[in-house]
Amino acid sequence: MSDQDSARPVIVVAMGDPSGISPELTARILAEPDLRDAARFVVFGDRRLLDLGIADSGVDPQVETIADGTPLPNQDSRPVFIDLANHDPADLQRGVATLAGGKAATDNFRRALRFAAAGHADGVFFTPFNKAAMRYAYPGYDDEIRFVRDAIGFEGPASEFNILDKLWNARVTSHIPLSEVAANITQERILRALTLADANLRLAGFNPPRIAVAGINPHAGDGGNFGRDEIETIEPAVKAAKAQGFTVEGPFPSDTVFLRAKNGDFDAVLTMYHDQGQIAMKLIGFDSGVTLIGGFPFPICTPAHGTAYEIAGKGVANLGACRAALALAIKMAKDGKARAKAAA
């Protein structure tokens, strides 16, 4: 399992919030034959919770379970499950955000991230977290980016990307109050977001990626009638990005730019704030959306939907977004291995 020269990348999996559909999704995703053929998996979680997911889903991924601290087995035919024994099923409350669930999820995620940062894996995948539970366990938790930085000590630029098949959404600002958005839209931040988006799109196979930039005001400001942000900040940033060689256009009105992107005019849309893009993307395809946490030394992917407390334990969770997220992690990890080998 430690042979990093294998053609198949190693993906480390963190079980997410145990009170939702994460146990079921973990069991089902590990049982998918085509994904098992494409990558080797190492999973961090509680084996008892995986067994609940097996019972919920009706599938058995036939993982090889080892105790925490045990050397990884020298085989790659089955997923390896590292049993952290960190959440007693007797304490599980389905459909409720709890401190115990938050502790288990943060523990799993931290261990997976450090496993990858140590060079043992090429990508990270996790089933959905509940932010309230994460904050119970980790009071400084703002979002996954903050958590990843803290876990592996990374200081470089990073961002979330929302993805539906061939359509990407990048952001200039993310998890901040709407009242603070305008003050955080600067030419420097737009250029930084475009640079990061271009780099991650290239890692995913777009060459060159075509990026559209959304305005922030109604009708992209309507020539200054509804605000001058587009004229004074966004348009100059787009011109500067073009001068640096990016394939970028805009600013466009945000209520129409996604229609053009969906029709194939662009590969990605850079929006100014979180919901400006999230609403459009989730309307286009909620059940297959992927979140990529990009900018770190390895891809980190998860389904874009949440923990679905209302259907926890019912065995009816949709696997589409998980499959898409894991497939993207595998592709980016495999391509990263190939580039690293070529550069060596």
C-alpha positions as CSV (number, residue, x, y, z in Angstrom):
1,M,0.0,0.0,0.0
2,S,2.9,2.4,0.6
3,D,4.3,2.0,-3.0
4,Q,3.6,5.4,-4.4
5,D,4.9,4.4,-7.8
6,S,1.7,2.4,-8.4
7,A,-0.3,3.5,-11.4
8,R,-3.3,3.9,-9.2
9,P,-3.4,6.9,-6.9
10,V,-4.0,6.5,-3.2
11,I,-7.1,8.4,-2.0
12,V,-7.5,8.8,1.8
13,V,-11.2,8.9,2.9
14,A,-12.5,10.6,6.0
15,M,-15.9,9.6,7.3
16,G,-18.0,12.7,7.8
17,D,-20.8,13.5,10.3
18,P,-22.1,10.2,11.7
19,S,-25.6,11.5,12.5
20,G,-26.4,12.0,8.8
21,I,-25.9,9.9,5.7
22,S,-22.1,9.7,5.9
23,P,-21.9,6.1,7.2
24,E,-24.2,5.0,4.3
25,L,-22.3,6.9,1.7
26,T,-18.9,5.7,2.9
27,A,-20.1,2.1,2.7
28,R,-21.6,2.5,-0.7
29,I,-18.8,4.5,-2.3
30,L,-16.2,1.9,-1.2
31,A,-18.2,-0.9,-2.8
32,E,-18.2,0.7,-6.2
33,P,-16.2,-1.6,-8.5
34,D,-15.1,1.0,-11.0
35,L,-13.8,3.3,-8.3
36,R,-11.9,0.5,-6.6
37,D,-10.3,-0.3,-9.9
38,A,-9.2,3.3,-10.4
39,A,-7.7,4.0,-7.0
40,R,-6.5,2.5,-3.7
41,F,-8.4,3.7,-0.6
42,V,-7.3,4.2,3.0
43,V,-10.2,5.2,5.3
44,F,-10.2,6.9,8.7
45,G,-13.3,6.4,10.9
46,D,-15.0,4.1,13.4
47,R,-15.6,0.6,12.1
48,R,-18.8,0.3,14.1
49,L,-20.2,3.3,12.2
50,L,-19.2,1.8,8.9
51,D,-21.1,-1.3,9.9
52,L,-24.2,0.9,10.5
53,G,-23.7,2.2,7.0
54,I,-23.4,-1.3,5.6
55,A,-26.7,-2.2,7.3
56,D,-28.3,1.0,6.0
57,S,-27.1,0.6,2.4
58,G,-27.3,-3.2,2.0
59,V,-23.8,-3.3,0.5
60,D,-20.6,-4.7,1.9
61,P,-17.4,-3.0,0.7
62,Q,-15.3,-5.9,2.2
63,V,-12.6,-3.6,3.6
64,E,-9.5,-4.7,5.5
65,T,-9.8,-3.3,9.0
66,I,-6.7,-2.5,11.0
67,A,-6.3,-0.8,14.4
68,D,-4.9,2.7,14.7
69,G,-1.1,2.6,14.7
70,T,-0.9,-0.7,12.9
71,P,1.3,-0.7,9.8
72,L,-0.6,-0.7,6.5
73,P,-0.9,-4.1,4.9
74,N,1.2,-4.8,1.9
75,Q,-1.7,-5.3,-0.5
76,D,-3.9,-3.1,-2.6
77,S,-6.8,-5.4,-3.5
78,R,-9.2,-4.1,-0.8
79,P,-9.7,-0.7,0.9
80,V,-7.9,-0.4,4.2
81,F,-10.1,0.9,7.1
82,I,-8.1,2.4,10.0
83,D,-10.4,2.0,12.9
84,L,-10.1,5.0,15.2
85,A,-12.9,3.7,17.5
86,N,-13.8,7.3,18.1
87,H,-17.6,7.3,18.3
88,D,-19.6,4.7,20.2
89,P,-22.8,3.8,18.2
90,A,-24.6,3.8,21.5
91,D,-24.2,7.5,21.7
92,L,-25.3,8.1,18.1
93,Q,-28.2,10.5,17.6
94,R,-29.5,10.2,14.0
95,G,-30.4,13.6,12.5
96,V,-28.9,15.7,15.3
97,A,-25.7,17.7,15.4
98,T,-23.8,16.6,18.4
99,L,-20.4,17.2,20.1
100,A,-19.6,13.5,19.8
101,G,-20.3,13.5,16.1
102,G,-18.3,16.7,15.6
103,K,-15.3,15.2,17.5
104,A,-15.4,12.0,15.3
105,A,-15.6,14.0,12.1
106,T,-12.9,16.4,12.9
107,D,-10.7,13.6,14.1
108,N,-11.2,11.6,10.9
109,F,-10.6,14.6,8.7
110,R,-7.5,15.8,10.5
111,R,-5.9,12.3,10.4
112,A,-6.7,12.0,6.6
113,L,-5.2,15.4,5.9
114,R,-2.0,14.6,7.8
115,F,-1.8,11.2,6.1
116,A,-1.8,12.9,2.7
117,A,0.5,15.7,3.8
118,A,3.0,13.1,4.9
119,G,3.1,11.8,1.4
120,H,1.1,8.6,2.0
121,A,-1.8,9.6,-0.3
122,D,-2.4,11.6,-3.5
123,G,-5.8,13.0,-2.7
124,V,-8.4,13.4,0.0
125,F,-12.1,12.7,-0.1
126,F,-14.7,13.1,2.7
127,T,-18.3,12.4,3.2
128,P,-20.5,15.4,4.3
129,F,-19.8,17.3,7.5
130,N,-22.3,19.2,9.7
131,K,-20.8,22.7,10.4
132,A,-22.7,23.1,13.7
133,A,-21.3,19.8,15.0
134,M,-17.8,20.7,13.7
135,R,-18.0,24.0,15.7
136,Y,-19.0,22.1,18.9
137,A,-15.7,20.1,18.6
138,Y,-13.5,22.8,17.0
139,P,-14.6,26.3,18.1
140,G,-12.3,28.0,15.6
141,Y,-13.9,26.2,12.7
142,D,-15.0,28.6,10.0
143,D,-15.0,26.3,7.0
144,E,-12.9,23.4,5.6
145,I,-10.2,25.7,4.3
146,R,-9.5,27.1,7.7
147,F,-9.5,23.6,9.1
148,V,-7.1,22.3,6.5
149,R,-4.7,25.2,7.1
150,D,-4.7,24.4,10.8
151,A,-4.3,20.7,10.3
152,I,-1.3,20.7,8.0
153,G,0.2,24.2,8.6
154,F,-0.3,25.5,5.0
155,E,-0.3,29.2,4.4
156,G,-0.7,29.5,0.6
157,P,-3.8,30.7,-1.3
158,A,-6.7,28.3,-1.3
159,S,-10.4,28.4,-2.3
160,E,-13.5,26.3,-2.7
161,F,-14.7,25.4,-6.2
162,N,-18.2,24.1,-7.0
163,I,-18.3,21.8,-10.0
164,L,-21.0,20.2,-12.1
165,D,-19.4,17.9,-14.7
166,K,-17.6,20.4,-17.0
167,L,-18.9,23.6,-15.4
168,W,-16.9,25.2,-12.5
169,N,-17.7,28.0,-10.1
170,A,-14.9,29.9,-8.4
171,R,-15.3,32.7,-5.9
172,V,-13.5,35.9,-4.8
173,T,-15.1,35.9,-1.4
174,S,-16.7,32.9,0.4
175,H,-17.8,32.5,4.0
176,I,-18.3,36.1,5.1
177,P,-21.4,38.2,5.8
178,L,-23.0,39.7,2.7
179,S,-22.6,43.2,4.3
180,E,-18.8,42.7,4.1
181,V,-18.6,41.5,0.5
182,A,-18.2,44.8,-1.4
183,A,-15.4,46.0,0.8
184,N,-13.5,42.7,0.1
185,I,-13.8,42.9,-3.7
186,T,-10.4,44.3,-4.8
187,Q,-8.4,44.0,-8.0
188,E,-5.8,42.0,-6.1
189,R,-8.3,39.5,-4.7
190,I,-9.9,39.1,-8.1
191,L,-6.6,38.4,-9.7
192,R,-5.6,36.0,-7.0
193,A,-8.9,34.1,-7.4
194,L,-8.5,34.0,-11.2
195,T,-4.9,32.7,-10.8
196,L,-6.0,29.9,-8.4
197,A,-9.0,29.0,-10.6
198,D,-6.8,28.8,-13.8
199,A,-4.3,26.6,-12.0
200,N,-6.9,24.1,-10.6
201,L,-8.8,24.0,-13.9
202,R,-5.6,23.1,-15.7
203,L,-5.0,20.3,-13.1
204,A,-8.4,19.0,-14.0
205,G,-7.6,18.9,-17.7
206,F,-8.8,22.3,-19.1
207,N,-6.1,23.8,-21.3
208,P,-6.6,26.7,-21.4
209,P,-9.6,27.1,-19.2
210,R,-12.1,29.7,-20.3
211,I,-13.3,31.8,-17.4
212,A,-16.2,34.3,-17.2
213,V,-16.2,36.9,-14.5
214,A,-19.5,38.0,-13.0
215,G,-20.3,41.5,-11.9
216,I,-21.5,42.2,-8.4
217,N,-24.3,44.7,-9.0
218,P,-27.6,44.2,-10.9
219,H,-27.0,44.1,-14.6
220,A,-23.2,44.3,-13.9
221,G,-23.8,47.9,-12.8
222,D,-25.6,49.0,-16.0
223,G,-22.8,51.3,-17.1
224,G,-22.5,52.8,-13.6
225,N,-26.2,53.4,-13.0
226,F,-26.4,50.7,-10.3
227,G,-22.8,50.9,-8.9
228,R,-19.3,51.5,-10.2
229,D,-17.6,48.4,-8.8
230,E,-17.5,46.8,-12.3
231,I,-16.0,49.9,-13.9
232,E,-13.5,50.7,-11.1
233,T,-12.5,47.3,-9.8
234,I,-13.7,44.2,-11.7
235,E,-13.1,45.3,-15.3
236,P,-9.5,46.5,-14.6
237,A,-8.8,43.2,-12.9
238,V,-10.1,41.3,-16.0
239,K,-7.9,43.4,-18.2
240,A,-4.9,42.7,-16.0
241,A,-5.6,39.0,-16.1
242,K,-5.8,39.0,-19.9
243,A,-2.5,40.8,-20.0
244,Q,-1.0,37.9,-17.9
245,G,-2.3,35.4,-20.5
246,F,-5.5,34.2,-18.9
247,T,-8.5,33.3,-21.1
248,V,-11.0,35.4,-19.3
249,E,-13.9,37.7,-20.1
250,G,-16.3,40.0,-18.2
251,P,-17.7,41.3,-16.1
252,F,-21.1,39.9,-17.1
253,P,-24.5,40.2,-15.3
254,S,-24.6,37.3,-12.8
255,D,-28.2,36.5,-13.7
256,T,-27.3,35.5,-17.3
257,V,-23.6,34.4,-17.2
258,F,-24.4,30.9,-15.9
259,L,-26.8,30.4,-18.9
260,R,-23.9,31.0,-21.2
261,A,-21.5,28.8,-19.2
262,K,-24.1,26.0,-19.1
263,N,-24.4,26.3,-22.9
264,G,-20.7,25.8,-23.3
265,D,-19.3,29.3,-23.8
266,F,-17.2,29.1,-20.7
267,D,-15.6,26.4,-18.5
268,A,-15.9,28.4,-15.3
269,V,-17.6,31.4,-13.8
270,L,-15.8,33.5,-11.2
271,T,-18.4,35.0,-8.8
272,M,-17.9,37.7,-6.3
273,Y,-19.6,36.0,-3.3
274,H,-20.8,32.7,-2.1
275,D,-24.5,32.5,-2.9
276,Q,-24.1,34.3,-6.2
277,G,-22.7,31.1,-7.7
278,Q,-24.0,28.5,-5.3
279,I,-27.6,29.1,-6.0
280,A,-27.1,28.8,-9.7
281,M,-25.0,25.7,-9.5
282,K,-27.3,23.9,-7.2
283,L,-30.3,24.7,-9.3
284,I,-28.5,23.3,-12.3
285,G,-27.6,20.0,-10.6
286,F,-27.9,19.5,-6.8
287,D,-27.5,15.7,-6.8
288,S,-24.3,15.6,-8.7
289,G,-22.4,18.7,-7.5
290,V,-18.9,18.5,-6.2
291,T,-16.9,20.8,-3.9
292,L,-13.1,20.9,-4.6
293,I,-10.9,22.6,-2.0
294,G,-8.1,23.7,-4.2
295,G,-4.7,25.3,-3.7
296,F,-3.3,22.7,-1.3
297,P,-0.6,20.2,-2.2
298,F,-3.2,17.6,-3.0
299,P,-6.9,17.7,-4.2
300,I,-9.6,17.6,-1.5
301,C,-13.0,16.7,-2.7
302,T,-16.5,16.2,-1.3
303,P,-20.1,16.1,-2.5
304,A,-21.6,19.6,-2.5
305,H,-24.7,18.5,-0.6
306,G,-25.0,18.3,3.1
307,T,-25.6,15.6,5.8
308,A,-29.2,15.1,4.9
309,Y,-30.3,14.4,8.5
310,E,-33.9,13.9,7.4
311,I,-33.0,10.7,5.6
312,A,-30.3,9.4,7.8
313,G,-30.5,5.6,8.3
314,K,-33.1,5.1,5.6
315,G,-30.8,3.7,2.9
316,V,-32.0,6.1,0.2
317,A,-29.2,8.6,-0.1
318,N,-28.3,9.6,-3.7
319,L,-24.7,8.5,-4.5
320,G,-24.3,10.8,-7.6
321,A,-22.4,13.6,-6.0
322,C,-20.1,11.3,-4.0
323,R,-19.2,9.4,-7.2
324,A,-18.5,12.6,-9.0
325,A,-16.4,14.0,-6.2
326,L,-14.3,10.9,-5.8
327,A,-13.9,10.6,-9.6
328,L,-12.5,14.1,-9.6
329,A,-10.2,13.5,-6.7
330,I,-8.9,10.3,-8.5
331,K,-8.4,12.2,-11.8
332,M,-6.6,15.1,-10.3
333,A,-4.4,12.8,-8.1
334,K,-3.5,10.6,-11.0
335,D,-2.6,13.5,-13.2
336,G,-0.6,15.0,-10.3
337,K,1.4,11.8,-10.0
338,A,2.1,11.7,-13.7
339,R,3.3,15.3,-13.7
340,A,5.5,14.7,-10.7
341,K,7.0,11.7,-12.3
342,A,7.6,13.5,-15.6
343,A,9.4,16.4,-13.7
344,A,11.6,14.0,-11.7
